Amino acid sequence: MSWLVYALLSPLVFSVVNFGDKFIIEKHIKDTRAMPIYSGIVAFFTGCVLFVITGFPTLPLQDMILVMVTGVMTSVGA
């Protein structure tokens, strides 16, 4: 039954993040076309931190391109 807590916590976390994003975009960012730039900056710093935490792993070129294309598609879709 330990999965039940995670199943109930997931929508709560999603709604908090979604509300936070809406608040930041509507109140603090006047031009929503700048959102991919802000997302890219946050993703860069998060990626650098995770890169250091995981011990500087190297990805094959094919996997790296797949990850980058997925990130770009997510930013464009948002």
All heavy atoms as a GROMACS GRO file, in nm:
protein
  600
    1MET      N    1   0.081  -0.120   0.000
    1MET     CA    2   0.000   0.000   0.000
    1MET      C    3   0.085   0.126   0.000
    1MET      O    4   0.031   0.235   0.002
    1MET     CB    5  -0.091   0.001   0.122
    1MET     CG    6  -0.217  -0.083   0.107
    1MET     SD    7  -0.313  -0.034  -0.033
    1MET     CE    8  -0.456   0.029   0.043
    2SER      N    9   0.217   0.114   0.000
    2SER     CA   10   0.301   0.234   0.002
    2SER      C   11   0.289   0.315  -0.127
    2SER      O   12   0.316   0.434  -0.127
    2SER     CB   13   0.446   0.196   0.027
    2SER     OG   14   0.493   0.118  -0.080
    3TRP      N   15   0.247   0.252  -0.237
    3TRP     CA   16   0.232   0.323  -0.363
    3TRP      C   17   0.113   0.418  -0.360
    3TRP      O   18   0.108   0.514  -0.437
    3TRP     CB   19   0.217   0.225  -0.478
    3TRP     CG   20   0.095   0.136  -0.464
    3TRP    CD1   21   0.090   0.014  -0.405
    3TRP    CD2   22  -0.038   0.166  -0.507
    3TRP    NE1   23  -0.037  -0.035  -0.409
    3TRP    CE2   24  -0.119   0.056  -0.472
    3TRP    CE3   25  -0.097   0.272  -0.572
    3TRP    CZ2   26  -0.254   0.052  -0.498
    3TRP    CZ3   27  -0.232   0.267  -0.600
    3TRP    CH2   28  -0.309   0.157  -0.563
    4LEU      N   29   0.017   0.394  -0.273
    4LEU     CA   30  -0.103   0.477  -0.266
    4LEU      C   31  -0.069   0.621  -0.229
    4LEU      O   32  -0.125   0.716  -0.284
    4LEU     CB   33  -0.202   0.417  -0.166
    4LEU     CG   34  -0.339   0.485  -0.159
    4LEU    CD1   35  -0.409   0.480  -0.292
    4LEU    CD2   36  -0.423   0.421  -0.051
    5VAL      N   37   0.025   0.638  -0.140
    5VAL     CA   38   0.066   0.773  -0.099
    5VAL      C   39   0.126   0.847  -0.218
    5VAL      O   40   0.094   0.963  -0.244
    5VAL     CB   41   0.168   0.766   0.017
    5VAL    CG1   42   0.222   0.903   0.051
    5VAL    CG2   43   0.104   0.700   0.138
    6TYR      N   44   0.211   0.779  -0.295
    6TYR     CA   45   0.271   0.841  -0.412
    6TYR      C   46   0.167   0.871  -0.519
    6TYR      O   47   0.175   0.973  -0.588
    6TYR     CB   48   0.382   0.753  -0.469
    6TYR     CG   49   0.497   0.735  -0.374
    6TYR    CD1   50   0.530   0.610  -0.326
    6TYR    CD2   51   0.572   0.843  -0.332
    6TYR    CE1   52   0.636   0.592  -0.239
    6TYR    CE2   53   0.678   0.828  -0.245
    6TYR     CZ   54   0.710   0.703  -0.199
    6TYR     OH   55   0.814   0.687  -0.112
    7ALA      N   56   0.071   0.782  -0.536
    7ALA     CA   57  -0.034   0.804  -0.635
    7ALA      C   58  -0.121   0.924  -0.600
    7ALA      O   59  -0.167   0.996  -0.688
    7ALA     CB   60  -0.120   0.678  -0.648
    8LEU      N   61  -0.143   0.947  -0.473
    8LEU     CA   62  -0.222   1.063  -0.432
    8LEU      C   63  -0.138   1.191  -0.428
    8LEU      O   64  -0.190   1.301  -0.449
    8LEU     CB   65  -0.284   1.038  -0.294
    8LEU     CG   66  -0.390   0.927  -0.290
    8LEU    CD1   67  -0.433   0.903  -0.147
    8LEU    CD2   68  -0.508   0.962  -0.377
    9LEU      N   69  -0.010   1.177  -0.402
    9LEU     CA   70   0.078   1.292  -0.394
    9LEU      C   71   0.112   1.348  -0.532
    9LEU      O   72   0.134   1.469  -0.547
    9LEU     CB   73   0.206   1.254  -0.320
    9LEU     CG   74   0.299   1.366  -0.278
    9LEU    CD1   75   0.226   1.460  -0.182
    9LEU    CD2   76   0.422   1.308  -0.212
   10SER      N   77   0.112   1.264  -0.634
   10SER     CA   78   0.149   1.307  -0.768
   10SER      C   79   0.058   1.418  -0.822
   10SER      O   80   0.109   1.519  -0.871
   10SER     CB   81   0.150   1.186  -0.861
   10SER     OG   82   0.174   1.227  -0.993
   11PRO      N   83  -0.075   1.406  -0.819
   11PRO     CA   84  -0.158   1.516  -0.868
   11PRO      C   85  -0.142   1.644  -0.787
   11PRO      O   86  -0.151   1.754  -0.841
   11PRO     CB   87  -0.301   1.463  -0.856
   11PRO     CG   88  -0.289   1.317  -0.847
   11PRO     CD   89  -0.157   1.289  -0.784
   12LEU      N   90  -0.115   1.629  -0.659
   12LEU     CA   91  -0.094   1.748  -0.575
   12LEU      C   92   0.031   1.823  -0.620
   12LEU      O   93   0.029   1.945  -0.639
   12LEU     CB   94  -0.082   1.708  -0.428
   12LEU     CG   95  -0.048   1.823  -0.334
   12LEU    CD1   96  -0.167   1.918  -0.323
   12LEU    CD2   97  -0.009   1.769  -0.198
   13VAL      N   98   0.141   1.752  -0.639
   13VAL     CA   99   0.265   1.814  -0.684
   13VAL      C  100   0.246   1.875  -0.822
   13VAL      O  101   0.290   1.986  -0.849
   13VAL     CB  102   0.380   1.713  -0.682
   13VAL    CG1  103   0.504   1.769  -0.749
   13VAL    CG2  104   0.412   1.670  -0.540
   14PHE      N  105   0.178   1.805  -0.911
   14PHE     CA  106   0.154   1.856  -1.046
   14PHE      C  107   0.074   1.986  -1.042
   14PHE      O  108   0.105   2.081  -1.113
   14PHE     CB  109   0.080   1.752  -1.130
   14PHE     CG  110   0.048   1.799  -1.268
   14PHE    CD1  111   0.146   1.807  -1.365
   14PHE    CD2  112  -0.081   1.836  -1.302
   14PHE    CE1  113   0.117   1.851  -1.492
   14PHE    CE2  114  -0.111   1.880  -1.428
   14PHE     CZ  115  -0.011   1.887  -1.524
   15SER      N  116  -0.029   1.993  -0.960
   15SER     CA  117  -0.111   2.114  -0.954
   15SER      C  118  -0.034   2.231  -0.892
   15SER      O  119  -0.049   2.345  -0.936
   15SER     CB  120  -0.240   2.089  -0.877
   15SER     OG  121  -0.213   2.053  -0.744
   16VAL      N  122   0.051   2.205  -0.794
   16VAL     CA  123   0.132   2.311  -0.734
   16VAL      C  124   0.230   2.366  -0.838
   16VAL      O  125   0.246   2.487  -0.852
   16VAL     CB  126   0.205   2.260  -0.608
   16VAL    CG1  127   0.311   2.359  -0.563
   16VAL    CG2  128   0.106   2.234  -0.497
   17VAL      N  129   0.296   2.279  -0.911
   17VAL     CA  130   0.390   2.323  -1.014
   17VAL      C  131   0.318   2.399  -1.124
   17VAL      O  132   0.365   2.504  -1.170
   17VAL     CB  133   0.468   2.202  -1.070
   17VAL    CG1  134   0.545   2.240  -1.195
   17VAL    CG2  135   0.560   2.145  -0.965
   18ASN      N  136   0.204   2.348  -1.167
   18ASN     CA  137   0.127   2.414  -1.272
   18ASN      C  138   0.081   2.552  -1.228
   18ASN      O  139   0.090   2.650  -1.303
   18ASN     CB  140   0.008   2.327  -1.310
   18ASN     CG  141  -0.051   2.364  -1.443
   18ASN    OD1  142   0.007   2.442  -1.517
   18ASN    ND2  143  -0.166   2.308  -1.473
   19PHE      N  144   0.032   2.565  -1.106
   19PHE     CA  145  -0.010   2.694  -1.054
   19PHE      C  146   0.109   2.789  -1.043
   19PHE      O  147   0.099   2.907  -1.076
   19PHE     CB  148  -0.077   2.678  -0.918
   19PHE     CG  149  -0.119   2.808  -0.856
   19PHE    CD1  150  -0.230   2.875  -0.903
   19PHE    CD2  151  -0.045   2.864  -0.754
   19PHE    CE1  152  -0.268   2.995  -0.847
   19PHE    CE2  153  -0.082   2.984  -0.698
   19PHE     CZ  154  -0.195   3.050  -0.744
   20GLY      N  155   0.222   2.739  -0.997
   20GLY     CA  156   0.341   2.822  -0.987
   20GLY      C  157   0.387   2.873  -1.122
   20GLY      O  158   0.422   2.991  -1.136
   21ASP      N  159   0.386   2.787  -1.222
   21ASP     CA  160   0.424   2.830  -1.357
   21ASP      C  161   0.329   2.937  -1.410
   21ASP      O  162   0.372   3.036  -1.468
   21ASP     CB  163   0.425   2.711  -1.452
   21ASP     CG  164   0.544   2.620  -1.430
   21ASP    OD1  165   0.638   2.664  -1.362
   21ASP    OD2  166   0.542   2.508  -1.481
   22LYS      N  167   0.199   2.916  -1.392
   22LYS     CA  168   0.101   3.014  -1.438
   22LYS      C  169   0.121   3.148  -1.367
   22LYS      O  170   0.115   3.253  -1.429
   22LYS     CB  171  -0.041   2.965  -1.412
   22LYS     CG  172  -0.106   2.902  -1.529
   22LYS     CD  173  -0.251   2.879  -1.492
   22LYS     CE  174  -0.324   2.804  -1.595
   22LYS     NZ  175  -0.354   2.874  -1.713
   23PHE      N  176   0.147   3.144  -1.238
   23PHE     CA  177   0.166   3.266  -1.161
   23PHE      C  178   0.288   3.343  -1.212
   23PHE      O  179   0.284   3.464  -1.233
   23PHE     CB  180   0.182   3.234  -1.013
   23PHE     CG  181   0.212   3.354  -0.929
   23PHE    CD1  182   0.113   3.445  -0.898
   23PHE    CD2  183   0.340   3.375  -0.882
   23PHE    CE1  184   0.141   3.556  -0.820
   23PHE    CE2  185   0.369   3.486  -0.804
   23PHE     CZ  186   0.269   3.576  -0.774
   24ILE      N  187   0.398   3.272  -1.231
   24ILE     CA  188   0.521   3.336  -1.277
   24ILE      C  189   0.502   3.393  -1.417
   24ILE      O  190   0.540   3.508  -1.445
   24ILE     CB  191   0.639   3.239  -1.273
   24ILE    CG1  192   0.677   3.209  -1.128
   24ILE    CG2  193   0.760   3.294  -1.347
   24ILE    CD1  194   0.777   3.099  -1.112
   25ILE      N  195   0.442   3.318  -1.506
   25ILE     CA  196   0.426   3.364  -1.644
   25ILE      C  197   0.330   3.481  -1.652
   25ILE      O  198   0.357   3.580  -1.721
   25ILE     CB  199   0.380   3.247  -1.734
   25ILE    CG1  200   0.496   3.149  -1.752
   25ILE    CG2  201   0.334   3.299  -1.869
   25ILE    CD1  202   0.458   3.023  -1.823
   26GLU      N  203   0.219   3.476  -1.582
   26GLU     CA  204   0.120   3.582  -1.594
   26GLU      C  205   0.158   3.708  -1.518
   26GLU      O  206   0.130   3.818  -1.563
   26GLU     CB  207  -0.017   3.533  -1.544
   26GLU     CG  208  -0.080   3.433  -1.636
   26GLU     CD  209  -0.213   3.382  -1.584
   26GLU    OE1  210  -0.255   3.425  -1.474
   26GLU    OE2  211  -0.274   3.299  -1.651
   27LYS      N  212   0.221   3.695  -1.404
   27LYS     CA  213   0.250   3.812  -1.320
   27LYS      C  214   0.386   3.874  -1.346
   27LYS      O  215   0.400   3.996  -1.337
   27LYS     CB  216   0.240   3.774  -1.171
   27LYS     CG  217   0.106   3.723  -1.130
   27LYS     CD  218   0.002   3.834  -1.135
   27LYS     CE  219  -0.132   3.779  -1.087
   27LYS     NZ  220  -0.240   3.870  -1.106
   28HIS      N  221   0.486   3.794  -1.373
   28HIS     CA  222   0.622   3.846  -1.376
   28HIS      C  223   0.683   3.853  -1.516
   28HIS      O  224   0.774   3.932  -1.538
   28HIS     CB  225   0.713   3.764  -1.285
   28HIS     CG  226   0.671   3.770  -1.141
   28HIS    ND1  227   0.688   3.883  -1.065
   28HIS    CD2  228   0.611   3.680  -1.062
   28HIS    CE1  229   0.641   3.862  -0.944
   28HIS    NE2  230   0.593   3.738  -0.939
   29ILE      N  231   0.637   3.773  -1.608
   29ILE     CA  232   0.692   3.773  -1.743
   29ILE      C  233   0.589   3.835  -1.836
   29ILE      O  234   0.482   3.778  -1.859
   29ILE     CB  235   0.729   3.630  -1.789
   29ILE    CG1  236   0.833   3.571  -1.695
   29ILE    CG2  237   0.780   3.632  -1.931
   29ILE    CD1  238   0.866   3.426  -1.722
   30LYS      N  239   0.623   3.952  -1.888
   30LYS     CA  240   0.526   4.025  -1.970
   30LYS      C  241   0.515   3.966  -2.110
   30LYS      O  242   0.408   3.965  -2.169
   30LYS     CB  243   0.566   4.172  -1.979
   30LYS     CG  244   0.575   4.240  -1.845
   30LYS     CD  245   0.443   4.237  -1.772
   30LYS     CE  246   0.456   4.306  -1.637
   30LYS     NZ  247   0.350   4.273  -1.547
   31ASP      N  248   0.625   3.919  -2.166
   31ASP     CA  249   0.625   3.865  -2.302
   31ASP      C  250   0.642   3.713  -2.294
   31ASP      O  251   0.749   3.664  -2.260
   31ASP     CB  252   0.737   3.927  -2.384
   31ASP     CG  253   0.732   3.888  -2.530
   31ASP    OD1  254   0.631   3.831  -2.573
   31ASP    OD2  255   0.829   3.919  -2.601
   32THR      N  256   0.536   3.639  -2.323
   32THR     CA  257   0.542   3.493  -2.308
   32THR      C  258   0.632   3.427  -2.412
   32THR      O  259   0.665   3.310  -2.397
   32THR     CB  260   0.402   3.431  -2.315
   32THR    OG1  261   0.341   3.468  -2.439
   32THR    CG2  262   0.316   3.478  -2.200
   33ARG      N  263   0.671   3.500  -2.516
   33ARG     CA  264   0.762   3.444  -2.614
   33ARG      C  265   0.902   3.424  -2.556
   33ARG      O  266   0.984   3.355  -2.615
   33ARG     CB  267   0.769   3.532  -2.738
   33ARG     CG  268   0.638   3.531  -2.817
   33ARG     CD  269   0.646   3.627  -2.929
   33ARG     NE  270   0.658   3.763  -2.871
   33ARG     CZ  271   0.672   3.872  -2.944
   33ARG    NH1  272   0.679   3.866  -3.074
   33ARG    NH2  273   0.680   3.990  -2.884
   34ALA      N  274   0.929   3.484  -2.442
   34ALA     CA  275   1.059   3.469  -2.376
   34ALA      C  276   1.065   3.343  -2.290
   34ALA      O  277   1.170   3.312  -2.235
   34ALA     CB  278   1.089   3.591  -2.291
   35MET      N  279   0.954   3.272  -2.276
   35MET     CA  280   0.950   3.154  -2.191
   35MET      C  281   1.052   3.047  -2.230
   35MET      O  282   1.117   2.990  -2.142
   35MET     CB  283   0.810   3.094  -2.189
   35MET     CG  284   0.794   2.988  -2.082
   35MET     SD  285   0.639   2.902  -2.092
   35MET     CE  286   0.686   2.763  -2.188
   36PRO      N  287   1.073   3.016  -2.360
   36PRO     CA  288   1.176   2.916  -2.392
   36PRO      C  289   1.316   2.956  -2.345
   36PRO      O  290   1.396   2.871  -2.309
   36PRO     CB  291   1.169   2.904  -2.544
   36PRO     CG  292   1.032   2.947  -2.579
   36PRO     CD  293   0.995   3.052  -2.478
   37ILE      N  294   1.343   3.086  -2.342
   37ILE     CA  295   1.474   3.131  -2.296
   37ILE      C  296   1.488   3.104  -2.146
   37ILE      O  297   1.589   3.051  -2.100
   37ILE     CB  298   1.493   3.281  -2.327
   37ILE    CG1  299   1.494   3.301  -2.478
   37ILE    CG2  300   1.620   3.334  -2.264
   37ILE    CD1  301   1.488   3.444  -2.522
   38TYR      N  302   1.385   3.140  -2.070
   38TYR     CA  303   1.388   3.113  -1.926
   38TYR      C  304   1.394   2.963  -1.899
   38TYR      O  305   1.466   2.917  -1.810
   38TYR     CB  306   1.267   3.174  -1.856
   38TYR     CG  307   1.268   3.324  -1.852
   38TYR    CD1  308   1.168   3.398  -1.913
   38TYR    CD2  309   1.370   3.394  -1.789
   38TYR    CE1  310   1.169   3.536  -1.911
   38TYR    CE2  311   1.372   3.532  -1.786
   38TYR     CZ  312   1.271   3.603  -1.847
   38TYR     OH  313   1.273   3.738  -1.844
   39SER      N  314   1.318   2.886  -1.973
   39SER     CA  315   1.319   2.741  -1.956
   39SER      C  316   1.456   2.684  -1.988
   39SER      O  317   1.505   2.594  -1.919
   39SER     CB  318   1.215   2.675  -2.046
   39SER     OG  319   1.087   2.720  -2.015
   40GLY      N  320   1.519   2.736  -2.092
   40GLY     CA  321   1.652   2.689  -2.130
   40GLY      C  322   1.756   2.719  -2.024
   40GLY      O  323   1.843   2.636  -1.995
   41ILE      N  324   1.747   2.838  -1.964
   41ILE     CA  325   1.842   2.875  -1.859
   41ILE      C  326   1.825   2.785  -1.738
   41ILE      O  327   1.923   2.733  -1.682
   41ILE     CB  328   1.825   3.024  -1.821
   41ILE    CG1  329   1.870   3.112  -1.938
   41ILE    CG2  330   1.902   3.058  -1.695
   41ILE    CD1  331   1.834   3.258  -1.923
   42VAL      N  332   1.701   2.762  -1.697
   42VAL     CA  333   1.676   2.674  -1.582
   42VAL      C  334   1.720   2.531  -1.613
   42VAL      O  335   1.782   2.464  -1.529
   42VAL     CB  336   1.526   2.680  -1.542
   42VAL    CG1  337   1.493   2.573  -1.441
   42VAL    CG2  338   1.492   2.817  -1.490
   43ALA      N  339   1.691   2.483  -1.733
   43ALA     CA  340   1.731   2.347  -1.771
   43ALA      C  341   1.883   2.334  -1.775
   43ALA      O  342   1.938   2.230  -1.736
   43ALA     CB  343   1.671   2.311  -1.906
   44PHE      N  344   1.952   2.438  -1.820
   44PHE     CA  345   2.098   2.434  -1.824
   44PHE      C  346   2.157   2.420  -1.684
   44PHE      O  347   2.243   2.335  -1.660
   44PHE     CB  348   2.152   2.560  -1.893
   44PHE     CG  349   2.301   2.569  -1.892
   44PHE    CD1  350   2.377   2.489  -1.975
   44PHE    CD2  351   2.366   2.656  -1.806
   44PHE    CE1  352   2.515   2.496  -1.973
   44PHE    CE2  353   2.504   2.663  -1.804
   44PHE     CZ  354   2.580   2.584  -1.887
   45PHE      N  355   2.110   2.504  -1.592
   45PHE     CA  356   2.164   2.497  -1.456
   45PHE      C  357   2.126   2.365  -1.388
   45PHE      O  358   2.207   2.305  -1.317
   45PHE     CB  359   2.120   2.617  -1.373
   45PHE     CG  360   2.191   2.743  -1.411
   45PHE    CD1  361   2.120   2.852  -1.459
   45PHE    CD2  362   2.328   2.752  -1.401
   45PHE    CE1  363   2.186   2.968  -1.495
   45PHE    CE2  364   2.396   2.869  -1.436
   45PHE     CZ  365   2.323   2.976  -1.484
   46THR      N  366   2.004   2.319  -1.409
   46THR     CA  367   1.963   2.190  -1.352
   46THR      C  368   2.046   2.077  -1.411
   46THR      O  369   2.090   1.987  -1.338
   46THR     CB  370   1.813   2.165  -1.379
   46THR    OG1  371   1.739   2.275  -1.329
   46THR    CG2  372   1.767   2.036  -1.314
   47GLY      N  373   2.070   2.081  -1.540
   47GLY     CA  374   2.152   1.979  -1.604
   47GLY      C  375   2.295   1.978  -1.553
   47GLY      O  376   2.355   1.873  -1.533
   48CYS      N  377   2.350   2.098  -1.530
   48CYS     CA  378   2.486   2.106  -1.476
   48CYS      C  379   2.494   2.046  -1.336
   48CYS      O  380   2.588   1.972  -1.305
   48CYS     CB  381   2.533   2.251  -1.473
   48CYS     SG  382   2.570   2.318  -1.635
   49VAL      N  383   2.395   2.076  -1.253
   49VAL     CA  384   2.394   2.020  -1.118
   49VAL      C  385   2.380   1.868  -1.124
   49VAL      O  386   2.454   1.795  -1.055
   49VAL     CB  387   2.280   2.083  -1.034
   49VAL    CG1  388   2.258   2.007  -0.905
   49VAL    CG2  389   2.309   2.229  -1.007
   50LEU      N  390   2.288   1.818  -1.206
   50LEU     CA  391   2.272   1.672  -1.216
   50LEU      C  392   2.395   1.606  -1.277
   50LEU      O  393   2.429   1.493  -1.242
   50LEU     CB  394   2.148   1.640  -1.299
   50LEU     CG  395   2.015   1.672  -1.232
   50LEU    CD1  396   1.900   1.647  -1.328
   50LEU    CD2  397   1.998   1.592  -1.106
   51PHE      N  398   2.462   1.676  -1.368
   51PHE     CA  399   2.584   1.623  -1.429
   51PHE      C  400   2.692   1.603  -1.324
   51PHE      O  401   2.762   1.502  -1.323
   51PHE     CB  402   2.631   1.720  -1.538
   51PHE     CG  403   2.746   1.672  -1.620
   51PHE    CD1  404   2.734   1.562  -1.702
   51PHE    CD2  405   2.867   1.738  -1.616
   51PHE    CE1  406   2.840   1.517  -1.778
   51PHE    CE2  407   2.974   1.696  -1.691
   51PHE     CZ  408   2.960   1.585  -1.773
   52VAL      N  409   2.704   1.697  -1.233
   52VAL     CA  410   2.804   1.686  -1.126
   52VAL      C  411   2.762   1.579  -1.024
   52VAL      O  412   2.846   1.499  -0.980
   52VAL     CB  413   2.824   1.823  -1.057
   52VAL    CG1  414   2.908   1.810  -0.932
   52VAL    CG2  415   2.885   1.922  -1.154
   53ILE      N  416   2.634   1.577  -0.988
   53ILE     CA  417   2.587   1.481  -0.887
   53ILE      C  418   2.603   1.337  -0.935
   53ILE      O  419   2.638   1.248  -0.856
   53ILE     CB  420   2.440   1.510  -0.851
   53ILE    CG1  421   2.431   1.639  -0.770
   53ILE    CG2  422   2.378   1.396  -0.773
   53ILE    CD1  423   2.289   1.684  -0.742
   54THR      N  424   2.579   1.312  -1.063
   54THR     CA  425   2.585   1.174  -1.114
   54THR      C  426   2.726   1.130  -1.150
   54THR      O  427   2.745   1.018  -1.196
   54THR     CB  428   2.494   1.157  -1.237
   54THR    OG1  429   2.532   1.252  -1.337
   54THR    CG2  430   2.349   1.174  -1.201
   55GLY      N  431   2.824   1.216  -1.131
   55GLY     CA  432   2.962   1.172  -1.150
   55GLY      C  433   3.013   1.190  -1.292
   55GLY      O  434   3.094   1.111  -1.338
   56PHE      N  435   2.969   1.292  -1.363
   56PHE     CA  436   3.016   1.326  -1.497
   56PHE      C  437   3.004   1.210  -1.596
   56PHE      O  438   3.102   1.168  -1.657
   56PHE     CB  439   3.162   1.375  -1.492
   56PHE     CG  440   3.182   1.491  -1.400
   56PHE    CD1  441   3.238   1.473  -1.275
   56PHE    CD2  442   3.143   1.618  -1.438
   56PHE    CE1  443   3.258   1.580  -1.189
   56PHE    CE2  444   3.162   1.726  -1.354
   56PHE     CZ  445   3.219   1.707  -1.229
   57PRO      N  446   2.880   1.159  -1.617
   57PRO     CA  447   2.865   1.051  -1.714
   57PRO      C  448   2.873   1.104  -1.857
   57PRO      O  449   2.847   1.221  -1.883
   57PRO     CB  450   2.724   0.998  -1.685
   57PRO     CG  451   2.651   1.119  -1.636
   57PRO     CD  452   2.753   1.198  -1.558
   58THR      N  453   2.910   1.018  -1.949
   58THR     CA  454   2.910   1.055  -2.090
   58THR      C  455   2.803   0.975  -2.162
   58THR      O  456   2.787   0.855  -2.140
   58THR     CB  457   3.047   1.029  -2.155
   58THR    OG1  458   3.080   0.890  -2.137
   58THR    CG2  459   3.155   1.114  -2.092
   59LEU      N  460   2.728   1.043  -2.248
   59LEU     CA  461   2.623   0.978  -2.325
   59LEU      C  462   2.672   0.956  -2.467
   59LEU      O  463   2.746   1.039  -2.522
   59LEU     CB  464   2.498   1.066  -2.330
   59LEU     CG  465   2.416   1.080  -2.204
   59LEU    CD1  466   2.303   1.180  -2.228
   59LEU    CD2  467   2.359   0.948  -2.160
   60PRO      N  468   2.627   0.848  -2.530
   60PRO     CA  469   2.656   0.832  -2.673
   60PRO      C  470   2.587   0.943  -2.752
   60PRO      O  471   2.486   1.000  -2.710
   60PRO     CB  472   2.596   0.695  -2.707
   60PRO     CG  473   2.578   0.626  -2.577
   60PRO     CD  474   2.561   0.732  -2.474
   61LEU      N  475   2.639   0.974  -2.868
   61LEU     CA  476   2.589   1.084  -2.950
   61LEU      C  477   2.441   1.067  -2.984
   61LEU      O  478   2.363   1.162  -2.976
   61LEU     CB  479   2.671   1.097  -3.079
   61LEU     CG  480   2.630   1.210  -3.173
   61LEU    CD1  481   2.649   1.344  -3.104
   61LEU    CD2  482   2.709   1.202  -3.301
   62GLN      N  483   2.399   0.946  -3.015
   62GLN     CA  484   2.259   0.921  -3.052
   62GLN      C  485   2.165   0.951  -2.935
   62GLN      O  486   2.061   1.015  -2.952
   62GLN     CB  487   2.243   0.776  -3.097
   62GLN     CG  488   2.105   0.745  -3.150
   62GLN     CD  489   2.096   0.601  -3.200
   62GLN    OE1  490   2.187   0.522  -3.181
   62GLN    NE2  491   1.987   0.569  -3.264
   63ASP      N  492   2.202   0.909  -2.816
   63ASP     CA  493   2.119   0.936  -2.698
   63ASP      C  494   2.118   1.085  -2.665
   63ASP      O  495   2.015   1.140  -2.626
   63ASP     CB  496   2.169   0.857  -2.578
   63ASP     CG  497   2.149   0.708  -2.595
   63ASP    OD1  498   2.066   0.668  -2.679
   63ASP    OD2  499   2.217   0.631  -2.524
   64MET      N  500   2.233   1.151  -2.680
   64MET     CA  501   2.241   1.293  -2.651
   64MET      C  502   2.152   1.374  -2.747
   64MET      O  503   2.082   1.466  -2.705
   64MET     CB  504   2.386   1.341  -2.662
   64MET     CG  505   2.404   1.486  -2.624
   64MET     SD  506   2.575   1.540  -2.617
   64MET     CE  507   2.639   1.490  -2.774
   65ILE      N  508   2.152   1.339  -2.873
   65ILE     CA  509   2.066   1.408  -2.971
   65ILE      C  510   1.920   1.384  -2.937
   65ILE      O  511   1.838   1.476  -2.945
   65ILE     CB  512   2.100   1.362  -3.114
   65ILE    CG1  513   2.238   1.415  -3.154
   65ILE    CG2  514   1.995   1.408  -3.213
   65ILE    CD1  515   2.289   1.360  -3.284
   66LEU      N  516   1.884   1.263  -2.900
   66LEU     CA  517   1.746   1.231  -2.864
   66LEU      C  518   1.701   1.314  -2.744
   66LEU      O  519   1.590   1.370  -2.744
   66LEU     CB  520   1.733   1.082  -2.833
   66LEU     CG  521   1.595   1.031  -2.798
   66LEU    CD1  522   1.501   1.048  -2.917
   66LEU    CD2  523   1.602   0.887  -2.756
   67VAL      N  524   1.785   1.327  -2.642
   67VAL     CA  525   1.751   1.407  -2.524
   67VAL      C  526   1.735   1.554  -2.561
   67VAL      O  527   1.642   1.621  -2.517
   67VAL     CB  528   1.858   1.387  -2.414
   67VAL    CG1  529   1.840   1.488  -2.303
   67VAL    CG2  530   1.852   1.246  -2.358
   68MET      N  531   1.824   1.605  -2.645
   68MET     CA  532   1.817   1.746  -2.684
   68MET      C  533   1.694   1.776  -2.768
   68MET      O  534   1.627   1.878  -2.748
   68MET     CB  535   1.944   1.786  -2.757
   68MET     CG  536   2.066   1.791  -2.667
   68MET     SD  537   2.220   1.821  -2.751
   68MET     CE  538   2.196   1.986  -2.808
   69VAL      N  539   1.660   1.687  -2.861
   69VAL     CA  540   1.541   1.707  -2.944
   69VAL      C  541   1.415   1.702  -2.858
   69VAL      O  542   1.322   1.781  -2.877
   69VAL     CB  543   1.536   1.602  -3.058
   69VAL    CG1  544   1.401   1.600  -3.127
   69VAL    CG2  545   1.646   1.630  -3.158
   70THR      N  546   1.412   1.612  -2.762
   70THR     CA  547   1.296   1.605  -2.672
   70THR      C  548   1.282   1.733  -2.591
   70THR      O  549   1.170   1.785  -2.574
   70THR     CB  550   1.314   1.485  -2.576
   70THR    OG1  551   1.330   1.366  -2.652
   70THR    CG2  552   1.193   1.470  -2.487
   71GLY      N  553   1.391   1.789  -2.543
   71GLY     CA  554   1.385   1.915  -2.469
   71GLY      C  555   1.339   2.030  -2.555
   71GLY      O  556   1.258   2.114  -2.511
   72VAL      N  557   1.386   2.037  -2.678
   72VAL     CA  558   1.344   2.144  -2.769
   72VAL      C  559   1.196   2.131  -2.801
   72VAL      O  560   1.122   2.230  -2.801
   72VAL     CB  561   1.429   2.141  -2.898
   72VAL    CG1  562   1.370   2.231  -3.003
   72VAL    CG2  563   1.571   2.183  -2.866
   73MET      N  564   1.150   2.010  -2.825
   73MET     CA  565   1.008   1.989  -2.857
   73MET      C  566   0.920   2.026  -2.737
   73MET      O  567   0.810   2.080  -2.754
   73MET     CB  568   0.984   1.844  -2.899
   73MET     CG  569   1.043   1.813  -3.035
   73MET     SD  570   1.032   1.640  -3.080
   73MET     CE  571   0.856   1.619  -3.092
   74THR      N  572   0.966   1.998  -2.617
   74THR     CA  573   0.890   2.035  -2.497
   74THR      C  574   0.881   2.186  -2.484
   74THR      O  575   0.775   2.240  -2.453
   74THR     CB  576   0.955   1.973  -2.372
   74THR    OG1  577   0.960   1.832  -2.387
   74THR    CG2  578   0.876   2.009  -2.248
   75SER      N  579   0.991   2.256  -2.508
   75SER     CA  580   0.991   2.403  -2.499
   75SER      C  581   0.902   2.464  -2.606
   75SER      O  582   0.827   2.560  -2.579
   75SER     CB  583   1.132   2.458  -2.512
   75SER     OG  584   1.208   2.425  -2.401
   76VAL      N  585   0.909   2.414  -2.726
   76VAL     CA  586   0.825   2.468  -2.835
   76VAL      C  587   0.679   2.437  -2.807
   76VAL      O  588   0.592   2.522  -2.831
   76VAL     CB  589   0.871   2.409  -2.970
   76VAL    CG1  590   0.772   2.442  -3.080
   76VAL    CG2  591   1.009   2.461  -3.008
   77GLY      N  592   0.651   2.320  -2.756
   77GLY     CA  593   0.512   2.284  -2.727
   77GLY      C  594   0.451   2.364  -2.613
   77GLY      O  595   0.333   2.392  -2.612
   78ALA      N  596   0.535   2.404  -2.520
   78ALA     CA  597   0.484   2.482  -2.408
   78ALA      C  598   0.450   2.623  -2.453
   78ALA      O  599   0.363   2.688  -2.404
   78ALA     CB  600   0.588   2.487  -2.296
   0.00000   0.00000   0.00000
